[in-house]
Amino acid sequence: MTGTPATLTTNECNTLLARLEHFPQGKTKRKLRVRNRCMTLLMLDAGLRVGEVVKLSIFDLYFCNEARYQLRITETIAKNKTERIVPLSQRIRKAIEAMQVFSWSLTKYFGHDYAFRPTQGTCRLTTRQVERITRDAAMKSLGRPVHPHVFRHTFASRLMRTTNARIVQELLGHQHMSTTQIYTHPNQQDLKKAIDSLDPNQPNNDVTES
């Protein structure tokens, strides 16, 4: 992969999540809304690949009557067959709790069953189905399609601004640092922020001339 990966701004993330939270409309559709938002948050706040999300079991996310505080991506789930552990954000844990209330507790499924399933049946959602869900939600909320991998890119880019590349590598499950380093490149937000910092009308932009 070359160049800077496509990412979403904070406002775009919030707009997309709001769409997922309220659509499809209808009391009977709440289960779908909760499912779709939880899947998206696992990619956006935990950096999971879409292929990893669809393989998760209920037990992976919910255990002993509460949402887990960290998620173990086992060798059988991880794309590169390398296990990793990712701490879960508070809003992911709330989304998991909602899954328990509006989905898992209302079915006859057990902990080892897939966490994210179609409306009917016990099989798991396919990556293609998740791609369609996020694409449609993005088209309606952002005016353009968004592939699930953009959520992972967004997660990594946000982290790179607050921590070091080695931690980002571990959380993403990259085997090689060279793969992680694509997120060290500045994106359009970084470039705009740099130019905006030159604006004399912006606060804290006093420059002492020599």
Backbone as CSV, one residue per row, in Angstrom:
resi,resn,N_x,N_y,N_z,CA_x,CA_y,CA_z,C_x,C_y,C_z
1,MET,0.846,-1.190,0.000,0.000,0.000,0.000,0.881,1.239,0.000
2,THR,0.561,2.217,-0.831,1.336,3.438,-0.892,0.435,4.627,-0.625
3,GLY,1.079,5.766,-0.275,0.306,6.960,-0.012,-0.338,6.936,1.352
4,THR,-1.152,7.954,1.592,-1.819,8.078,2.886,-3.206,7.446,2.821
5,PRO,-3.536,6.523,3.725,-4.849,5.871,3.696,-5.981,6.865,3.917
6,ALA,-7.120,6.605,3.292,-8.297,7.445,3.483,-8.810,7.285,4.908
7,THR,-9.212,8.386,5.513,-9.742,8.362,6.876,-10.968,9.265,6.969
8,LEU,-11.657,9.176,8.098,-12.802,10.029,8.378,-12.437,11.046,9.441
9,THR,-13.036,12.221,9.359,-12.858,13.215,10.411,-13.723,12.823,11.603
10,THR,-13.502,13.473,12.731,-14.315,13.207,13.921,-15.781,13.501,13.650
11,ASN,-16.053,14.614,12.968,-17.441,14.971,12.647,-18.078,13.936,11.738
12,GLU,-17.316,13.434,10.773,-17.853,12.415,9.874,-18.158,11.123,10.624
13,CYS,-17.277,10.756,11.536,-17.524,9.564,12.354,-18.811,9.705,13.148
14,ASN,-18.975,10.871,13.772,-20.168,11.101,14.585,-21.437,11.111,13.738
15,THR,-21.351,11.699,12.549,-22.506,11.753,11.643,-22.903,10.352,11.191
16,LEU,-21.918,9.536,10.849,-22.193,8.170,10.416,-22.777,7.334,11.557
17,LEU,-22.208,7.464,12.756,-22.709,6.708,13.903,-24.132,7.119,14.260
18,ALA,-24.428,8.405,14.098,-25.788,8.884,14.373,-26.777,8.266,13.383
19,ARG,-26.345,8.148,12.145,-27.205,7.511,11.137,-27.481,6.059,11.514
20,LEU,-26.444,5.346,11.905,-26.596,3.945,12.275,-27.468,3.774,13.520
21,GLU,-27.434,4.776,14.393,-28.201,4.701,15.630,-29.701,4.900,15.403
22,HIS,-30.061,5.601,14.323,-31.468,5.950,14.115,-32.112,5.296,12.888
23,PHE,-31.311,4.647,12.068,-31.861,3.999,10.877,-31.329,2.569,10.773
24,PRO,-32.123,1.628,10.277,-33.494,1.790,9.774,-34.480,2.107,10.891
25,GLN,-35.472,2.905,10.554,-36.440,3.338,11.546,-37.458,2.244,11.853
26,GLY,-38.114,2.414,12.964,-39.159,1.467,13.363,-38.761,0.707,14.613
27,LYS,-39.746,0.465,15.458,-39.507,-0.218,16.725,-38.929,-1.614,16.508
28,THR,-39.389,-2.285,15.471,-38.930,-3.654,15.216,-37.520,-3.690,14.618
29,LYS,-37.004,-2.527,14.219,-35.689,-2.462,13.594,-34.573,-2.111,14.584
30,ARG,-34.951,-1.955,15.840,-33.942,-1.537,16.818,-32.808,-2.550,16.923
31,LYS,-33.127,-3.810,16.820,-32.108,-4.853,16.878,-31.064,-4.658,15.785
32,LEU,-31.510,-4.282,14.585,-30.585,-4.035,13.476,-29.740,-2.799,13.731
33,ARG,-30.358,-1.755,14.271,-29.619,-0.521,14.541,-28.505,-0.769,15.558
34,VAL,-28.841,-1.503,16.614,-27.858,-1.813,17.652,-26.729,-2.659,17.083
35,ARG,-27.075,-3.655,16.279,-26.060,-4.520,15.660,-25.130,-3.735,14.750
36,ASN,-25.694,-2.935,13.871,-24.883,-2.214,12.892,-23.949,-1.203,13.540
37,ARG,-24.440,-0.533,14.582,-23.598,0.449,15.265,-22.475,-0.233,16.027
38,CYS,-22.768,-1.364,16.662,-21.750,-2.085,17.426,-20.645,-2.593,16.502
39,MET,-21.015,-3.138,15.366,-20.015,-3.620,14.414,-19.116,-2.486,13.949
40,THR,-19.708,-1.351,13.655,-18.932,-0.205,13.170,-17.984,0.309,14.236
41,LEU,-18.432,0.351,15.483,-17.572,0.822,16.564,-16.380,-0.104,16.789
42,LEU,-16.567,-1.395,16.588,-15.453,-2.327,16.748,-14.361,-2.067,15.716
43,MET,-14.745,-1.575,14.555,-13.756,-1.212,13.540,-13.192,0.175,13.791
44,LEU,-14.050,1.084,14.233,-13.661,2.477,14.390,-12.904,2.747,15.684
45,ASP,-13.265,2.063,16.769,-12.645,2.315,18.076,-11.687,1.214,18.522
46,ALA,-11.674,0.092,17.803,-10.767,-1.004,18.164,-9.905,-1.454,16.994
47,GLY,-10.158,-0.900,15.816,-9.317,-1.183,14.666,-9.464,-2.567,14.078
48,LEU,-10.580,-3.241,14.333,-10.748,-4.579,13.782,-10.975,-4.532,12.278
49,ARG,-10.507,-5.542,11.599,-10.829,-5.739,10.193,-12.259,-6.272,10.110
50,VAL,-12.929,-5.992,9.001,-14.304,-6.474,8.847,-14.352,-7.989,8.904
51,GLY,-13.327,-8.653,8.379,-13.279,-10.108,8.420,-13.117,-10.662,9.819
52,GLU,-12.587,-9.852,10.734,-12.455,-10.262,12.130,-13.761,-10.040,12.884
53,VAL,-14.434,-8.939,12.578,-15.696,-8.623,13.250,-16.724,-9.725,13.035
54,VAL,-16.858,-10.181,11.805,-17.911,-11.157,11.510,-17.634,-12.526,12.119
55,LYS,-16.402,-12.778,12.545,-16.058,-14.074,13.140,-16.171,-14.078,14.663
56,LEU,-16.440,-12.935,15.266,-16.529,-12.863,16.725,-17.723,-13.648,17.249
57,SER,-17.537,-14.249,18.409,-18.640,-14.921,19.087,-19.179,-14.009,20.194
58,ILE,-20.345,-14.348,20.706,-20.898,-13.589,21.830,-19.929,-13.647,23.005
59,PHE,-19.367,-14.807,23.248,-18.417,-15.000,24.344,-17.202,-14.080,24.223
60,ASP,-16.769,-13.778,22.995,-15.631,-12.878,22.799,-15.908,-11.482,23.345
61,LEU,-17.181,-11.088,23.313,-17.553,-9.715,23.660,-18.253,-9.581,25.007
62,TYR,-18.935,-10.629,25.426,-19.766,-10.543,26.631,-19.556,-11.791,27.485
63,PHE,-19.174,-11.576,28.752,-18.856,-12.712,29.618,-19.166,-12.356,31.063
64,CYS,-19.737,-13.304,31.794,-20.087,-13.097,33.208,-20.985,-11.875,33.392
65,ASN,-21.984,-11.777,32.533,-23.015,-10.741,32.642,-22.503,-9.322,32.461
66,GLU,-21.440,-9.147,31.734,-20.979,-7.800,31.412,-20.118,-7.811,30.157
67,ALA,-20.026,-6.639,29.538,-19.179,-6.498,28.363,-17.718,-6.633,28.792
68,ARG,-16.935,-7.251,27.962,-15.521,-7.408,28.280,-14.811,-6.050,28.224
69,TYR,-13.747,-5.950,28.986,-12.939,-4.730,28.998,-11.858,-4.767,27.925
70,GLN,-11.541,-5.948,27.455,-10.584,-6.087,26.374,-10.984,-7.252,25.485
71,LEU,-10.608,-7.163,24.236,-10.994,-8.156,23.253,-9.765,-8.933,22.786
72,ARG,-9.860,-10.228,22.865,-8.775,-11.085,22.392,-9.091,-11.535,20.957
73,ILE,-8.267,-11.090,20.030,-8.385,-11.526,18.649,-7.501,-12.754,18.497
74,THR,-8.102,-13.913,18.464,-7.339,-15.157,18.456,-6.739,-15.432,17.080
75,GLU,-5.872,-16.420,17.032,-5.213,-16.798,15.782,-6.229,-17.237,14.731
76,THR,-7.332,-17.829,15.175,-8.338,-18.307,14.227,-9.164,-17.173,13.634
77,ILE,-9.138,-16.017,14.283,-9.888,-14.854,13.801,-8.998,-13.889,13.038
78,ALA,-7.783,-13.661,13.544,-6.878,-12.663,12.968,-6.492,-13.017,11.535
79,LYS,-6.410,-12.010,10.707,-6.074,-12.209,9.296,-4.695,-12.831,9.124
80,ASN,-3.722,-12.361,9.931,-2.351,-12.859,9.787,-2.030,-13.994,10.767
81,LYS,-3.087,-14.550,11.397,-2.934,-15.676,12.319,-2.086,-15.333,13.548
82,THR,-2.007,-14.046,13.875,-1.255,-13.596,15.047,-2.217,-13.027,16.080
83,GLU,-2.240,-13.614,17.260,-3.162,-13.169,18.303,-2.781,-11.786,18.818
84,ARG,-3.787,-11.005,19.158,-3.544,-9.699,19.775,-4.682,-9.392,20.733
85,ILE,-4.429,-8.477,21.668,-5.435,-8.061,22.638,-5.643,-6.559,22.510
86,VAL,-6.900,-6.153,22.403,-7.236,-4.739,22.229,-8.172,-4.299,23.355
87,PRO,-7.778,-3.321,24.163,-8.698,-2.780,25.177,-9.903,-2.149,24.485
88,LEU,-11.066,-2.240,25.104,-12.284,-1.721,24.494,-12.690,-0.385,25.110
89,SER,-13.055,0.552,24.244,-13.477,1.875,24.692,-14.813,1.785,25.422
90,GLN,-15.123,2.833,26.152,-16.374,2.856,26.898,-17.577,2.785,25.972
91,ARG,-17.513,3.459,24.827,-18.686,3.431,23.954,-18.836,2.081,23.238
92,ILE,-17.747,1.357,23.055,-17.878,-0.003,22.539,-18.551,-0.881,23.588
93,ARG,-18.130,-0.748,24.842,-18.703,-1.565,25.892,-20.207,-1.276,26.049
94,LYS,-20.601,-0.016,25.898,-22.017,0.317,25.959,-22.771,-0.298,24.779
95,ALA,-22.121,-0.326,23.621,-22.745,-0.926,22.442,-22.899,-2.433,22.621
96,ILE,-21.932,-3.054,23.266,-22.012,-4.490,23.546,-23.132,-4.780,24.540
97,GLU,-23.244,-3.934,25.558,-24.337,-4.094,26.533,-25.691,-3.984,25.829
98,ALA,-25.777,-3.074,24.867,-27.022,-2.930,24.112,-27.306,-4.179,23.287
99,MET,-26.247,-4.789,22.737,-26.418,-6.042,21.996,-27.004,-7.120,22.898
100,GLN,-26.537,-7.168,24.136,-27.044,-8.166,25.081,-28.531,-7.943,25.363
101,VAL,-28.910,-6.678,25.544,-30.292,-6.351,25.899,-31.245,-6.572,24.731
102,PHE,-30.871,-6.092,23.548,-31.797,-6.072,22.418,-31.618,-7.213,21.419
103,SER,-30.597,-8.044,21.626,-30.378,-9.118,20.669,-30.093,-10.451,21.349
104,TRP,-28.925,-10.558,21.966,-28.499,-11.862,22.479,-29.418,-12.435,23.535
105,SER,-29.914,-11.603,24.458,-30.769,-12.114,25.542,-32.148,-12.532,25.049
106,LEU,-32.505,-12.140,23.835,-33.823,-12.429,23.299,-33.824,-13.656,22.389
107,THR,-32.681,-14.301,22.273,-32.567,-15.457,21.387,-32.223,-16.711,22.199
108,LYS,-32.179,-17.831,21.507,-31.796,-19.094,22.131,-30.330,-19.423,21.877
109,TYR,-29.582,-18.416,21.412,-28.180,-18.655,21.097,-27.329,-18.617,22.365
110,PHE,-26.144,-19.174,22.260,-25.247,-19.279,23.405,-23.927,-18.556,23.133
111,GLY,-23.070,-18.542,24.133,-21.842,-17.765,24.053,-20.947,-18.087,22.886
112,HIS,-20.936,-19.342,22.446,-20.050,-19.716,21.359,-20.625,-19.376,19.984
113,ASP,-21.889,-18.921,19.937,-22.505,-18.570,18.660,-21.970,-17.232,18.156
114,TYR,-22.120,-17.000,16.869,-21.641,-15.756,16.281,-22.366,-14.558,16.889
115,ALA,-21.610,-13.494,17.129,-22.184,-12.298,17.752,-23.079,-11.519,16.800
116,PHE,-22.704,-11.490,15.516,-23.426,-10.664,14.544,-23.996,-11.549,13.437
117,ARG,-25.339,-11.606,13.413,-26.013,-12.508,12.492,-27.074,-11.768,11.685
118,PRO,-27.498,-12.357,10.582,-28.612,-11.773,9.825,-29.894,-11.817,10.656
119,THR,-30.940,-11.210,10.143,-32.211,-11.192,10.860,-32.720,-12.593,11.142
120,GLN,-32.539,-13.475,10.176,-32.968,-14.860,10.335,-31.754,-15.790,10.229
121,GLY,-31.748,-16.848,11.028,-30.709,-17.854,10.922,-29.618,-17.710,11.960
122,THR,-28.790,-18.742,12.060,-27.710,-18.764,13.039,-26.338,-18.531,12.412
123,CYS,-26.310,-18.410,11.088,-25.027,-18.169,10.422,-24.574,-16.742,10.691
124,ARG,-23.325,-16.471,10.460,-22.805,-15.127,10.687,-23.027,-14.251,9.462
125,LEU,-22.991,-12.943,9.689,-23.013,-12.014,8.568,-21.757,-12.231,7.730
126,THR,-21.849,-11.970,6.450,-20.672,-12.041,5.595,-20.005,-10.665,5.530
127,THR,-18.752,-10.643,5.139,-18.069,-9.349,4.993,-18.783,-8.498,3.956
128,ARG,-19.295,-9.131,2.917,-20.011,-8.378,1.882,-21.261,-7.700,2.439
129,GLN,-21.957,-8.373,3.334,-23.147,-7.771,3.945,-22.784,-6.571,4.815
130,VAL,-21.696,-6.688,5.584,-21.259,-5.565,6.421,-20.815,-4.405,5.539
131,GLU,-20.119,-4.703,4.462,-19.699,-3.657,3.530,-20.908,-2.911,2.974
132,ARG,-21.967,-3.646,2.664,-23.168,-3.008,2.132,-23.831,-2.122,3.188
133,ILE,-23.857,-2.600,4.435,-24.462,-1.831,5.521,-23.738,-0.503,5.713
134,THR,-22.408,-0.534,5.781,-21.649,0.691,6.013,-21.668,1.596,4.792
135,ARG,-21.655,0.996,3.603,-21.697,1.796,2.377,-23.003,2.574,2.288
136,ASP,-24.111,1.897,2.550,-25.417,2.546,2.453,-25.569,3.638,3.508
137,ALA,-25.104,3.353,4.734,-25.204,4.350,5.807,-24.353,5.569,5.481
138,ALA,-23.177,5.342,4.926,-22.295,6.454,4.576,-22.868,7.281,3.428
139,MET,-23.449,6.616,2.443,-24.047,7.335,1.322,-25.149,8.269,1.801
140,LYS,-25.946,7.790,2.749,-27.071,8.587,3.227,-26.661,9.667,4.223
141,SER,-25.545,9.465,4.927,-25.140,10.441,5.944,-23.990,11.340,5.497
142,LEU,-23.102,10.812,4.672,-21.919,11.583,4.250,-21.927,11.922,2.774
143,GLY,-22.839,11.292,2.044,-22.925,11.576,0.618,-21.919,10.835,-0.235
144,ARG,-21.256,9.840,0.345,-20.298,9.034,-0.418,-20.171,7.663,0.251
145,PRO,-19.786,6.646,-0.506,-19.611,5.321,0.089,-18.351,5.257,0.933
146,VAL,-18.376,4.453,1.973,-17.204,4.260,2.835,-17.011,2.770,3.045
147,HIS,-15.834,2.286,2.717,-15.513,0.876,2.921,-15.148,0.644,4.384
148,PRO,-15.483,-0.498,4.974,-15.153,-0.758,6.375,-13.677,-0.564,6.715
149,HIS,-12.776,-0.788,5.770,-11.356,-0.660,6.093,-10.973,0.790,6.389
150,VAL,-11.799,1.731,5.923,-11.552,3.140,6.247,-11.677,3.372,7.750
151,PHE,-12.546,2.609,8.415,-12.682,2.739,9.869,-11.379,2.334,10.557
152,ARG,-10.772,1.264,10.086,-9.494,0.808,10.641,-8.398,1.843,10.389
153,HIS,-8.404,2.422,9.193,-7.433,3.486,8.890,-7.634,4.677,9.828
154,THR,-8.901,5.015,10.068,-9.217,6.147,10.941,-8.738,5.881,12.357
155,PHE,-8.998,4.688,12.849,-8.537,4.269,14.174,-7.021,4.427,14.290
156,ALA,-6.300,3.913,13.311,-4.837,3.962,13.351,-4.312,5.389,13.270
157,SER,-4.892,6.194,12.412,-4.435,7.576,12.247,-4.677,8.394,13.505
158,ARG,-5.817,8.172,14.153,-6.110,8.879,15.405,-5.102,8.488,16.483
159,LEU,-4.797,7.197,16.569,-3.839,6.728,17.571,-2.451,7.295,17.344
160,MET,-2.059,7.379,16.084,-0.712,7.823,15.765,-0.454,9.252,16.252
161,ARG,-1.532,10.014,16.471,-1.384,11.387,16.952,-1.217,11.455,18.472
162,THR,-1.470,10.330,19.147,-1.427,10.364,20.607,-0.454,9.370,21.223
163,THR,0.053,8.430,20.424,0.958,7.430,20.976,2.011,7.073,19.943
164,ASN,2.906,6.151,20.286,3.993,5.823,19.365,3.615,4.688,18.422
165,ALA,4.376,4.571,17.353,4.075,3.614,16.292,4.110,2.168,16.780
166,ARG,4.951,1.884,17.761,5.056,0.504,18.260,3.748,0.055,18.901
167,ILE,3.083,0.939,19.639,1.808,0.605,20.251,0.735,0.432,19.181
168,VAL,0.754,1.314,18.189,-0.213,1.209,17.094,-0.016,-0.116,16.350
169,GLN,1.223,-0.488,16.131,1.518,-1.766,15.472,0.915,-2.934,16.247
170,GLU,1.057,-2.902,17.565,0.542,-3.986,18.408,-0.978,-4.042,18.359
171,LEU,-1.626,-2.890,18.425,-3.086,-2.849,18.437,-3.686,-3.266,17.091
172,LEU,-2.989,-2.966,16.009,-3.474,-3.337,14.683,-3.132,-4.776,14.314
173,GLY,-2.150,-5.343,15.022,-1.743,-6.699,14.713,-0.863,-6.802,13.488
174,HIS,-0.129,-5.723,13.186,0.793,-5.745,12.055,2.045,-6.534,12.424
175,GLN,2.498,-7.376,11.534,3.719,-8.133,11.782,4.964,-7.286,11.540
176,HIS,4.857,-6.305,10.641,6.006,-5.497,10.279,5.726,-4.014,10.527
177,MET,6.688,-3.315,11.098,6.536,-1.892,11.370,6.326,-1.090,10.090
178,SER,6.874,-1.562,8.977,6.728,-0.846,7.713,5.265,-0.694,7.318
179,THR,4.437,-1.665,7.701,3.007,-1.584,7.411,2.360,-0.495,8.248
180,THR,2.769,-0.392,9.490,2.207,0.618,10.397,2.650,2.020,10.016
181,GLN,3.824,2.153,9.454,4.397,3.472,9.185,3.645,4.270,8.137
182,ILE,2.731,3.621,7.402,1.946,4.401,6.443,1.088,5.435,7.164
183,TYR,0.815,5.188,8.452,-0.014,6.124,9.204,0.783,7.292,9.776
184,THR,2.097,7.286,9.577,2.906,8.415,10.039,2.886,9.541,9.022
185,HIS,2.408,9.262,7.808,2.346,10.298,6.791,1.215,11.266,7.105
186,PRO,1.419,12.573,6.912,0.352,13.539,7.180,-0.790,13.379,6.191
187,ASN,-2.021,13.545,6.678,-3.169,13.531,5.774,-3.637,14.967,5.539
188,GLN,-4.750,15.114,4.842,-5.225,16.454,4.498,-5.568,17.276,5.736
189,GLN,-6.062,16.618,6.784,-6.362,17.340,8.021,-5.077,17.914,8.628
190,ASP,-4.019,17.120,8.619,-2.748,17.577,9.160,-2.224,18.773,8.379
191,LEU,-2.328,18.694,7.050,-1.827,19.776,6.205,-2.626,21.064,6.428
192,LYS,-3.960,20.923,6.526,-4.794,22.102,6.753,-4.502,22.721,8.115
193,LYS,-4.303,21.871,9.129,-4.009,22.371,10.467,-2.695,23.148,10.475
194,ALA,-1.720,22.657,9.715,-0.431,23.336,9.639,-0.575,24.712,9.011
195,ILE,-1.376,24.811,7.935,-1.577,26.101,7.275,-2.386,27.038,8.158
196,ASP,-3.423,26.493,8.800,-4.237,27.320,9.691,-3.412,27.909,10.827
197,SER,-2.364,27.191,11.240,-1.530,27.675,12.342,-0.776,28.949,11.968
198,LEU,-0.687,29.226,10.660,0.004,30.437,10.203,-0.900,31.659,10.226
199,ASP,-2.200,31.433,10.401,-3.167,32.522,10.393,-2.958,33.405,11.618
200,PRO,-2.625,34.681,11.427,-2.371,35.555,12.576,-3.595,35.800,13.442
201,ASN,-4.797,35.487,12.898,-6.023,35.689,13.670,-6.336,34.526,14.596
202,GLN,-5.566,33.427,14.430,-5.762,32.278,15.295,-5.016,32.501,16.608
203,PRO,-5.556,32.019,17.729,-4.891,32.179,19.025,-3.583,31.390,19.079
204,ASN,-2.667,31.871,19.909,-1.399,31.192,20.147,-0.529,31.077,18.898
205,ASN,-0.671,32.040,18.003,0.126,32.013,16.795,1.135,33.157,16.739
206,ASP,1.491,33.690,17.914,2.465,34.769,17.975,3.833,34.247,17.585
207,VAL,4.489,34.929,16.660,5.798,34.536,16.199,6.776,35.676,16.445
208,THR,7.855,35.391,17.077,8.868,36.379,17.339,9.851,36.414,16.177
209,GLU,9.941,37.549,15.511,10.826,37.663,14.363,12.258,37.857,14.821
210,SER,13.178,37.285,14.073,14.591,37.425,14.402,15.300,38.284,13.375
